[in-house]
Amino acid sequence: MLILAIGGIDKVTFVIGSFLIASMFFSLMRQTGRISIDTEVPSLMIALGTLMLMAKLLPLPLPHWIVKPGEPKP
């Protein structure tokens, strides 16, 4: 949540922040015995791929450090 709050919402922070939130959720489920590590890791990889696809398809802005000065924002 801190990454999204401090960095704002752009393509990179959306993926990283959401992935960390999903990782926390799956880690809690594994620690309480609801899922095994054999389920956690593939689920996290699927979640990461889905988040990356969503960041590509949603109209989120590029991070400020990617856009060159004087270049129009896409």
C-alpha positions as CSV (number, residue, x, y, z in Angstrom):
1,M,0.0,0.0,0.0
2,L,2.9,2.3,0.7
3,I,4.3,2.0,-2.8
4,L,1.0,3.0,-4.3
5,A,0.5,5.9,-1.8
6,I,4.0,7.4,-2.2
7,G,4.7,6.6,-5.8
8,G,1.2,7.3,-7.1
9,I,-0.5,5.0,-9.5
10,D,1.3,4.3,-12.7
11,K,2.1,1.2,-14.7
12,V,5.1,0.1,-12.5
13,T,3.7,0.9,-9.0
14,F,0.4,-0.7,-10.0
15,V,2.1,-4.0,-10.7
16,I,4.6,-3.9,-7.8
17,G,2.1,-2.7,-5.2
18,S,-0.6,-5.1,-6.2
19,F,1.8,-8.0,-6.4
20,L,3.1,-7.3,-2.9
21,I,-0.5,-7.2,-1.6
22,A,-1.3,-10.5,-3.3
23,S,2.0,-12.0,-1.9
24,M,1.0,-11.0,1.6
25,F,-2.4,-12.6,1.2
26,F,-1.0,-15.9,-0.2
27,S,1.7,-15.9,2.5
28,L,-1.0,-15.6,5.3
29,M,-3.0,-18.4,3.7
30,R,0.1,-20.7,3.6
31,Q,1.1,-19.9,7.2
32,T,-2.4,-20.8,8.4
33,G,-2.3,-24.0,6.5
34,R,-5.0,-23.2,4.0
35,I,-2.8,-23.7,0.9
36,S,0.6,-25.3,0.3
37,I,3.7,-23.9,-1.2
38,D,3.0,-26.0,-4.3
39,T,-0.1,-23.9,-4.8
40,E,1.2,-20.5,-3.6
41,V,4.1,-20.1,-6.1
42,P,2.2,-20.9,-9.3
43,S,-0.7,-18.7,-8.1
44,L,1.6,-15.8,-7.5
45,M,3.1,-16.2,-11.0
46,I,-0.3,-16.2,-12.5
47,A,-1.2,-13.1,-10.5
48,L,2.0,-11.4,-11.7
49,G,1.2,-12.2,-15.3
50,T,-2.3,-10.9,-14.9
51,L,-1.2,-7.7,-13.3
52,M,1.3,-7.1,-16.0
53,L,-1.4,-7.6,-18.7
54,M,-3.7,-5.3,-16.8
55,A,-1.0,-2.6,-16.6
56,K,-0.5,-2.9,-20.4
57,L,-4.3,-2.7,-21.2
58,L,-5.4,-0.1,-18.6
59,P,-4.9,3.6,-19.4
60,L,-2.3,4.0,-16.6
61,P,0.4,6.7,-17.1
62,L,4.0,5.8,-17.5
63,P,6.3,6.5,-14.6
64,H,7.9,10.0,-14.7
65,W,11.4,8.4,-14.8
66,I,10.7,6.7,-18.1
67,V,9.3,9.7,-20.0
68,K,12.2,11.8,-21.4
69,P,12.0,15.6,-20.8
70,G,10.3,17.5,-23.6
71,E,8.7,14.3,-25.0
72,P,4.9,14.2,-25.0
73,K,3.4,11.7,-22.6
74,P,1.6,8.8,-24.3
